[in-house]
Amino acid sequence: MATRRVRLDRDTERVLSEVRAATGLAISAVIKRALRALQAKLRQTSVRTPYEIYAELNLGAGGHALASSAHVRGGVRRALKRKLGR
């Protein structure tokens, strides 16, 4: 079992005292429960990688590009025509 040293500010010390007084638990028991509660919360929230978010967008080949990078001028012209209606 490892021993940890933790520095707490005044507000956190006050919270710790309130929790100990309300529950009757030792400091180590309060901290253990808090860590387990945080772990459970983290497991409930899904952590998605940037690639997973990108894959869900389903942009298809080339994404939203109107032209390949080799034909930028034509793509810009088409985009402006689409936007301005000219």
PAMARVO-472712 format. One record per residue: residue in one letter; y negated, x negated, z negated of N, C-alpha, C, CB in turn; residue number from 1; chain. Coordinates in nm, 3 decimals, decimal comma. Glycine has a CB too. Layout:
<recs>
+------+---------+---------+---------+---------+---------+---------+---------+---------+---------+---------+---------+---------+-------+------+
! kegu !     n.v !     n.u !     n.w !    ca.v !    ca.u !    ca.w !     c.v !     c.u !     c.w !    cb.v !    cb.u !    cb.w ! kekol ! voba !
+------+---------+---------+---------+---------+---------+---------+---------+---------+---------+---------+---------+---------+-------+------+
!    A !       Y !       X !       Z !       Y !       X !       Z !       Y !       X !       Z !       Y !       X !       Z !   NUM !    A !
...
+------+---------+---------+---------+---------+---------+---------+---------+---------+---------+---------+---------+---------+-------+------+
</recs>
This chain:
<recs>
+------+---------+---------+---------+---------+---------+---------+---------+---------+---------+---------+---------+---------+-------+------+
! kegu !     n.v !     n.u !     n.w !    ca.v !    ca.u !    ca.w !     c.v !     c.u !     c.w !    cb.v !    cb.u !    cb.w ! kekol ! voba !
+------+---------+---------+---------+---------+---------+---------+---------+---------+---------+---------+---------+---------+-------+------+
!    M !   0,116 !  -0,084 !   0,000 !   0,000 !   0,000 !   0,000 !  -0,124 !  -0,090 !   0,000 !   0,001 !   0,096 !  -0,122 !     1 !    A !
!    A !  -0,216 !  -0,062 !   0,091 !  -0,336 !  -0,143 !   0,105 !  -0,447 !  -0,093 !   0,013 !  -0,384 !  -0,144 !   0,250 !     2 !    A !
!    T !  -0,531 !  -0,186 !  -0,028 !  -0,649 !  -0,153 !  -0,107 !  -0,770 !  -0,167 !  -0,018 !  -0,661 !  -0,242 !  -0,234 !     3 !    A !
!    R !  -0,856 !  -0,065 !  -0,019 !  -0,976 !  -0,065 !   0,065 !  -1,099 !  -0,057 !  -0,025 !  -0,974 !   0,054 !   0,166 !     4 !    A !
!    R !  -1,204 !  -0,121 !   0,020 !  -1,333 !  -0,108 !  -0,047 !  -1,424 !  -0,030 !   0,047 !  -1,395 !  -0,247 !  -0,084 !     5 !    A !
!    V !  -1,485 !   0,074 !  -0,007 !  -1,571 !   0,160 !   0,074 !  -1,705 !   0,174 !   0,004 !  -1,505 !   0,299 !   0,098 !     6 !    A !
!    R !  -1,813 !   0,160 !   0,081 !  -1,946 !   0,179 !   0,026 !  -1,993 !   0,319 !   0,065 !  -2,046 !   0,070 !   0,078 !     7 !    A !
!    L !  -2,038 !   0,392 !  -0,035 !  -2,085 !   0,528 !  -0,013 !  -2,232 !   0,538 !  -0,054 !  -2,000 !   0,630 !  -0,091 !     8 !    A !
!    D !  -2,308 !   0,613 !   0,024 !  -2,447 !   0,635 !  -0,015 !  -2,453 !   0,740 !  -0,126 !  -2,533 !   0,679 !   0,109 !     9 !    A !
!    R !  -2,572 !   0,766 !  -0,176 !  -2,586 !   0,858 !  -0,290 !  -2,536 !   0,999 !  -0,257 !  -2,732 !   0,863 !  -0,335 !    10 !    A !
!    D !  -2,571 !   1,048 !  -0,139 !  -2,531 !   1,183 !  -0,101 !  -2,379 !   1,195 !  -0,093 !  -2,593 !   1,222 !   0,034 !    11 !    A !
!    T !  -2,315 !   1,095 !  -0,036 !  -2,170 !   1,098 !  -0,024 !  -2,104 !   1,086 !  -0,161 !  -2,121 !   0,987 !   0,068 !    12 !    A !
!    E !  -2,160 !   1,006 !  -0,247 !  -2,109 !   0,996 !  -0,385 !  -2,120 !   1,131 !  -0,455 !  -2,187 !   0,887 !  -0,464 !    13 !    A !
!    R !  -2,232 !   1,203 !  -0,432 !  -2,251 !   1,333 !  -0,492 !  -2,146 !   1,432 !  -0,440 !  -2,393 !   1,385 !  -0,464 !    14 !    A !
!    V !  -2,122 !   1,428 !  -0,310 !  -2,020 !   1,515 !  -0,251 !  -1,883 !   1,483 !  -0,310 !  -2,017 !   1,501 !  -0,097 !    15 !    A !
!    L !  -1,852 !   1,356 !  -0,319 !  -1,724 !   1,314 !  -0,377 !  -1,709 !   1,364 !  -0,520 !  -1,711 !   1,162 !  -0,373 !    16 !    A !
!    S !  -1,815 !   1,354 !  -0,598 !  -1,811 !   1,403 !  -0,736 !  -1,789 !   1,553 !  -0,742 !  -1,940 !   1,366 !  -0,810 !    17 !    A !
!    E !  -1,858 !   1,626 !  -0,654 !  -1,842 !   1,772 !  -0,650 !  -1,699 !   1,810 !  -0,615 !  -1,939 !   1,835 !  -0,548 !    18 !    A !
!    V !  -1,641 !   1,742 !  -0,515 !  -1,505 !   1,772 !  -0,473 !  -1,407 !   1,740 !  -0,585 !  -1,468 !   1,694 !  -0,346 !    19 !    A !
!    R !  -1,427 !   1,627 !  -0,650 !  -1,338 !   1,590 !  -0,761 !  -1,347 !   1,690 !  -0,874 !  -1,373 !   1,450 !  -0,813 !    20 !    A !
!    A !  -1,470 !   1,735 !  -0,906 !  -1,488 !   1,831 !  -1,015 !  -1,424 !   1,966 !  -0,980 !  -1,638 !   1,849 !  -1,045 !    21 !    A !
!    A !  -1,435 !   2,006 !  -0,855 !  -1,381 !   2,135 !  -0,814 !  -1,229 !   2,135 !  -0,803 !  -1,442 !   2,176 !  -0,681 !    22 !    A !
!    T !  -1,172 !   2,021 !  -0,764 !  -1,028 !   2,016 !  -0,740 !  -0,950 !   1,948 !  -0,851 !  -1,001 !   1,945 !  -0,611 !    23 !    A !
!    G !  -1,016 !   1,861 !  -0,926 !  -0,946 !   1,785 !  -1,029 !  -0,864 !   1,670 !  -0,973 !  -0,857 !   1,876 !  -1,106 !    24 !    A !
!    L !  -0,885 !   1,638 !  -0,846 !  -0,809 !   1,530 !  -0,781 !  -0,875 !   1,396 !  -0,808 !  -0,798 !   1,555 !  -0,630 !    25 !    A !
!    A !  -0,795 !   1,291 !  -0,799 !  -0,847 !   1,155 !  -0,809 !  -0,918 !   1,119 !  -0,679 !  -0,731 !   1,054 !  -0,839 !    26 !    A !
!    I !  -1,000 !   1,016 !  -0,685 !  -1,076 !   0,973 !  -0,567 !  -0,983 !   0,944 !  -0,450 !  -1,161 !   0,849 !  -0,600 !    27 !    A !
!    S !  -0,875 !   0,872 !  -0,476 !  -0,784 !   0,837 !  -0,367 !  -0,720 !   0,961 !  -0,305 !  -0,675 !   0,742 !  -0,417 !    28 !    A !
!    A !  -0,688 !   1,061 !  -0,387 !  -0,628 !   1,184 !  -0,335 !  -0,728 !   1,261 !  -0,249 !  -0,579 !   1,273 !  -0,450 !    29 !    A !
!    V !  -0,855 !   1,263 !  -0,291 !  -0,959 !   1,331 !  -0,212 !  -0,973 !   1,263 !  -0,077 !  -1,094 !   1,330 !  -0,288 !    30 !    A !
!    I !  -0,979 !   1,132 !  -0,077 !  -0,995 !   1,058 !   0,048 !  -0,874 !   1,076 !   0,138 !  -1,017 !   0,909 !   0,020 !    31 !    A !
!    K !  -0,754 !   1,075 !   0,082 !  -0,633 !   1,096 !   0,161 !  -0,634 !   1,233 !   0,227 !  -0,508 !   1,080 !   0,074 !    32 !    A !
!    R !  -0,671 !   1,337 !   0,150 !  -0,676 !   1,472 !   0,208 !  -0,782 !   1,481 !   0,317 !  -0,705 !   1,575 !   0,098 !    33 !    A !
!    A !  -0,896 !   1,416 !   0,293 !  -1,002 !   1,419 !   0,394 !  -0,957 !   1,352 !   0,523 !  -1,129 !   1,350 !   0,340 !    34 !    A !
!    L !  -0,888 !   1,240 !   0,511 !  -0,838 !   1,171 !   0,630 !  -0,735 !   1,255 !   0,704 !  -0,777 !   1,037 !   0,591 !    35 !    A !
!    R !  -0,647 !   1,321 !   0,630 !  -0,546 !   1,407 !   0,694 !  -0,612 !   1,526 !   0,763 !  -0,443 !   1,456 !   0,590 !    36 !    A !
!    A !  -0,715 !   1,582 !   0,701 !  -0,786 !   1,695 !   0,762 !  -0,856 !   1,651 !   0,891 !  -0,888 !   1,754 !   0,663 !    37 !    A !
!    L !  -0,917 !   1,534 !   0,889 !  -0,982 !   1,481 !   1,009 !  -0,880 !   1,453 !   1,118 !  -1,061 !   1,355 !   0,976 !    38 !    A !
!    Q !  -0,767 !   1,398 !   1,081 !  -0,661 !   1,372 !   1,177 !  -0,613 !   1,501 !   1,243 !  -0,543 !   1,300 !   1,109 !    39 !    A !
!    A !  -0,594 !   1,605 !   1,165 !  -0,549 !   1,735 !   1,219 !  -0,653 !   1,792 !   1,314 !  -0,522 !   1,835 !   1,105 !    40 !    A !
!    K !  -0,780 !   1,778 !   1,279 !  -0,888 !   1,828 !   1,366 !  -0,890 !   1,751 !   1,498 !  -1,025 !   1,815 !   1,294 !    41 !    A !
!    L !  -0,872 !   1,621 !   1,491 !  -0,872 !   1,540 !   1,612 !  -0,755 !   1,575 !   1,703 !  -0,868 !   1,391 !   1,577 !    42 !    A !
!    R !  -0,642 !   1,605 !   1,644 !  -0,525 !   1,641 !   1,724 !  -0,542 !   1,776 !   1,793 !  -0,400 !   1,644 !   1,636 !    43 !    A !
!    Q !  -0,622 !   1,864 !   1,733 !  -0,645 !   1,996 !   1,792 !  -0,736 !   1,987 !   1,912 !  -0,703 !   2,090 !   1,689 !    44 !    A !
!    T !  -0,834 !   1,900 !   1,908 !  -0,926 !   1,887 !   2,021 !  -0,863 !   1,798 !   2,126 !  -1,064 !   1,828 !   1,975 !    45 !    A !
!    S !  -0,872 !   1,842 !   2,249 !  -0,811 !   1,763 !   2,356 !  -0,908 !   1,655 !   2,400 !  -0,773 !   1,853 !   2,476 !    46 !    A !
!    V !  -0,857 !   1,536 !   2,411 !  -0,936 !   1,423 !   2,457 !  -0,896 !   1,397 !   2,602 !  -0,914 !   1,295 !   2,366 !    47 !    A !
!    R !  -0,991 !   1,419 !   2,690 !  -0,962 !   1,401 !   2,832 !  -1,030 !   1,275 !   2,883 !  -1,008 !   1,523 !   2,914 !    48 !    A !
!    T !  -0,960 !   1,206 !   2,970 !  -1,016 !   1,086 !   3,030 !  -1,110 !   1,128 !   3,144 !  -0,904 !   0,991 !   3,081 !    49 !    A !
!    P !  -1,202 !   1,041 !   3,183 !  -1,288 !   1,074 !   3,295 !  -1,209 !   1,107 !   3,422 !  -1,383 !   0,958 !   3,323 !    50 !    A !
!    Y !  -1,097 !   1,039 !   3,445 !  -1,018 !   1,068 !   3,563 !  -0,960 !   1,209 !   3,558 !  -0,905 !   0,966 !   3,578 !    51 !    A !
!    E !  -0,916 !   1,254 !   3,441 !  -0,861 !   1,389 !   3,429 !  -0,967 !   1,494 !   3,461 !  -0,805 !   1,411 !   3,288 !    52 !    A !
!    I !  -1,089 !   1,471 !   3,416 !  -1,198 !   1,563 !   3,448 !  -1,224 !   1,562 !   3,598 !  -1,327 !   1,526 !   3,371 !    53 !    A !
!    Y !  -1,230 !   1,444 !   3,658 !  -1,252 !   1,431 !   3,802 !  -1,142 !   1,502 !   3,881 !  -1,260 !   1,284 !   3,842 !    54 !    A !
!    A !  -1,017 !   1,485 !   3,838 !  -0,905 !   1,546 !   3,909 !  -0,913 !   1,698 !   3,907 !  -0,773 !   1,500 !   3,847 !    55 !    A !
!    E !  -0,969 !   1,755 !   3,801 !  -0,983 !   1,900 !   3,791 !  -1,089 !   1,954 !   3,885 !  -1,016 !   1,940 !   3,648 !    56 !    A !
!    L !  -1,182 !   1,871 !   3,927 !  -1,288 !   1,917 !   4,016 !  -1,236 !   1,954 !   4,154 !  -1,395 !   1,811 !   4,029 !    57 !    A !
!    N !  -1,125 !   1,893 !   4,195 !  -1,061 !   1,923 !   4,323 !  -1,161 !   1,917 !   4,438 !  -0,996 !   2,062 !   4,318 !    58 !    A !
!    L !  -1,222 !   1,802 !   4,454 !  -1,321 !   1,785 !   4,559 !  -1,258 !   1,765 !   4,697 !  -1,410 !   1,669 !   4,527 !    59 !    A !
!    G !  -1,132 !   1,733 !   4,700 !  -1,065 !   1,711 !   4,828 !  -1,100 !   1,575 !   4,884 !  -1,103 !   1,820 !   4,927 !    60 !    A !
!    A !  -1,058 !   1,552 !   5,007 !  -1,084 !   1,423 !   5,071 !  -1,233 !   1,406 !   5,093 !  -1,008 !   1,411 !   5,204 !    61 !    A !
!    G !  -1,290 !   1,301 !   5,038 !  -1,432 !   1,274 !   5,058 !  -1,522 !   1,350 !   4,963 !  -1,470 !   1,307 !   5,198 !    62 !    A !
!    G !  -1,468 !   1,432 !   4,880 !  -1,550 !   1,506 !   4,784 !  -1,644 !   1,601 !   4,854 !  -1,629 !   1,411 !   4,696 !    63 !    A !
!    H !  -1,769 !   1,600 !   4,817 !  -1,871 !   1,687 !   4,876 !  -1,945 !   1,616 !   4,990 !  -1,970 !   1,733 !   4,770 !    64 !    A !
!    A !  -1,898 !   1,501 !   5,031 !  -1,966 !   1,425 !   5,135 !  -1,962 !   1,499 !   5,267 !  -1,903 !   1,285 !   5,150 !    65 !    A !
!    L !  -2,075 !   1,496 !   5,338 !  -2,083 !   1,560 !   5,469 !  -2,043 !   1,465 !   5,580 !  -2,224 !   1,612 !   5,494 !    66 !    A !
!    A !  -2,046 !   1,337 !   5,550 !  -2,011 !   1,236 !   5,649 !  -1,957 !   1,114 !   5,578 !  -2,133 !   1,199 !   5,738 !    67 !    A !
!    S !  -1,886 !   1,031 !   5,651 !  -1,835 !   0,907 !   5,593 !  -1,950 !   0,810 !   5,572 !  -1,725 !   0,844 !   5,682 !    68 !    A !
!    S !  -1,926 !   0,705 !   5,497 !  -2,031 !   0,608 !   5,472 !  -2,072 !   0,534 !   5,599 !  -1,985 !   0,508 !   5,367 !    69 !    A !
!    A !  -1,986 !   0,535 !   5,700 !  -2,021 !   0,471 !   5,827 !  -2,117 !   0,556 !   5,909 !  -1,894 !   0,443 !   5,909 !    70 !    A !
!    H !  -2,128 !   0,685 !   5,877 !  -2,213 !   0,777 !   5,955 !  -2,315 !   0,846 !   5,864 !  -2,127 !   0,883 !   6,027 !    71 !    A !
!    V !  -2,388 !   0,765 !   5,788 !  -2,481 !   0,817 !   5,689 !  -2,595 !   0,895 !   5,754 !  -2,537 !   0,704 !   5,605 !    72 !    A !
!    R !  -2,653 !   0,842 !   5,861 !  -2,769 !   0,909 !   5,922 !  -2,735 !   1,051 !   5,967 !  -2,821 !   0,826 !   6,041 !    73 !    A !
!    G !  -2,623 !   1,066 !   6,033 !  -2,583 !   1,199 !   6,079 !  -2,558 !   1,293 !   5,961 !  -2,457 !   1,190 !   6,166 !    74 !    A !
!    G !  -2,499 !   1,241 !   5,857 !  -2,475 !   1,322 !   5,738 !  -2,604 !   1,367 !   5,672 !  -2,391 !   1,245 !   5,638 !    75 !    A !
!    V !  -2,702 !   1,279 !   5,666 !  -2,832 !   1,314 !   5,608 !  -2,899 !   1,421 !   5,694 !  -2,923 !   1,189 !   5,596 !    76 !    A !
!    R !  -2,893 !   1,406 !   5,826 !  -2,952 !   1,507 !   5,914 !  -2,888 !   1,644 !   5,891 !  -2,935 !   1,466 !   6,061 !    77 !    A !
!    R !  -2,755 !   1,646 !   5,885 !  -2,686 !   1,774 !   5,863 !  -2,723 !   1,833 !   5,727 !  -2,534 !   1,757 !   5,872 !    78 !    A !
!    A !  -2,732 !   1,749 !   5,625 !  -2,768 !   1,798 !   5,492 !  -2,907 !   1,857 !   5,491 !  -2,758 !   1,686 !   5,389 !    79 !    A !
!    L !  -3,000 !   1,790 !   5,557 !  -3,138 !   1,841 !   5,564 !  -3,145 !   1,971 !   5,645 !  -3,231 !   1,736 !   5,626 !    80 !    A !
!    K !  -3,069 !   1,979 !   5,756 !  -3,067 !   2,102 !   5,834 !  -3,013 !   2,217 !   5,750 !  -2,983 !   2,085 !   5,961 !    81 !    A !
!    R !  -2,909 !   2,190 !   5,676 !  -2,847 !   2,293 !   5,590 !  -2,946 !   2,338 !   5,482 !  -2,716 !   2,240 !   5,525 !    82 !    A !
!    K !  -3,017 !   2,241 !   5,423 !  -3,108 !   2,271 !   5,314 !  -3,233 !   2,344 !   5,365 !  -3,147 !   2,143 !   5,241 !    83 !    A !
!    L !  -3,290 !   2,294 !   5,474 !  -3,416 !   2,347 !   5,522 !  -3,399 !   2,459 !   5,625 !  -3,497 !   2,235 !   5,581 !    84 !    A !
!    G !  -3,280 !   2,472 !   5,679 !  -3,255 !   2,578 !   5,778 !  -3,321 !   2,553 !   5,912 !  -3,301 !   2,709 !   5,724 !    85 !    A !
!    R !  -3,346 !   2,429 !   5,946 !  -3,411 !   2,397 !   6,074 !  -3,315 !   2,333 !   6,169 !  -3,530 !   2,306 !   6,054 !    86 !    A !
+------+---------+---------+---------+---------+---------+---------+---------+---------+---------+---------+---------+---------+-------+------+
</recs>
